Amino acid sequence: MTFHARISGYLTYRTHAHLDAAIERLTRGGWLNADEDWLLKGHPGQVRTSSTIDHERNLLVIPPGVYQNLGRITTELFPGATAGKVVTSSSDNCFDAWIETPLLDAADIPAGEGGDVSSIRCIDLERFALSHGLGIKRLGDPGHLQWQHDVLDTFHDHYDPDVHSILESPHAPSK
């Protein structure tokens, strides 16, 4: 079973080896090709966008979009992270959102290994919708799907990092 999630974010790594391990995981999973282009649904011939990786700054940027199964493995990208933020939401048989950031000790985890590397803050999207004047629509209510789309748009407008500015900046982002 696949899981589609809307994701945007960035991670900066302590070493090139940590960045390389994250790139290898994304390539193995079919999200990146050998040229480090982001792929659409893992299809080698369908490029979502060109590379958003800055090797000099050990920076990996996940461009905003809907990804197949990437939401399941984002924690695997955090070993070695010194700063970052990954924002995820989904309405794929759920209505969930979360924000993942590196733990202080994540930078000390060896490249390619797991452990306690990130903190995940779950967001109650119904509470978020109410606090942003979007009300609540229940499954079966007219306009429910559009309401979910509007809530997710507002959520990402509110929480997504400005990945384009991060890429264009000459300095690595800090916490």
C-alpha positions, -999 to 999 in steps of 0.1 A, spaced: 0 0 0 13 34 -9 10 66 12 8 100 -4 19 130 17 25 166 10 61 175 21 84 204 22 116 210 41 153 212 45 181 195 64 217 206 69 243 180 78 274 179 99 294 161 73 294 152 36 291 115 46 258 123 64 245 141 33 256 113 11 238 88 32 206 108 29 210 111 -9 216 73 -11 184 66 8 164 90 -14 179 74 -45 173 39 -34 137 48 -26 131 63 -61 127 99 -50 160 110 -66 178 99 -97 215 96 -102 217 133 -112 200 141 -79 168 153 -97 136 148 -78 114 122 -95 76 122 -97 62 90 -82 96 72 -86 94 72 -124 129 77 -139 115 96 -169 93 120 -149 114 147 -132 96 168 -106 124 193 -103 161 195 -107 185 190 -78 180 209 -47 211 197 -30 240 220 -21 270 198 -14 292 227 -3 268 235 25 258 199 32 222 211 25 193 189 13 161 207 4 129 188 -2 109 209 -27 72 213 -19 50 186 -34 31 154 -30 53 124 -26 45 87 -27 58 70 5 84 96 14 63 105 45 70 70 58 108 74 59 116 111 67 131 102 101 158 81 82 171 114 67 179 130 101 211 112 112 238 139 111 214 168 109 225 200 126 194 220 115 163 215 96 125 212 94 104 188 74 67 196 72 43 168 63 6 164 58 -17 139 43 -54 133 36 -46 98 21 -71 77 42 -62 101 71 -62 138 79 -28 142 97 0 167 98 34 168 116 66 189 118 98 170 122 130 187 135 164 173 144 172 165 180 204 181 194 222 147 194 212 139 158 244 155 145 264 129 164 247 98 150 270 81 124 260 84 88 235 58 77 226 47 112 194 52 131 186 62 167 169 91 184 174 117 157 142 138 154 113 153 173 79 150 157 52 176 166 18 163 155 -7 189 145 -45 185 151 -57 197 117 -93 202 129 -81 224 157 -58 241 132 -88 247 108 -109 262 136 -81 285 148 -77 297 112 -114 304 105 -119 274 82 -145 257 104 -151 219 103 -166 198 75 -173 161 83 -169 133 59 -200 133 38 -206 170 42 -209 189 10 -175 205 2 -156 182 25 -128 174 0 -123 211 -8 -123 219 29 -95 194 34 -76 209 5 -80 244 19 -69 233 54 -38 216 40 -30 247 19 -33 270 49 -13 246 71 16 245 46 14 283 40 18 287 78 45 261 85 66 254 54 101 267 54 109 291 25 130 265 7 137 287 -23 153 314 -1 172 287 18 186 274 -15 195 309 -28 211 321 5 249 318 6 248 306 42 236 273 56 204 277 77 207 273 114 181 262 139 
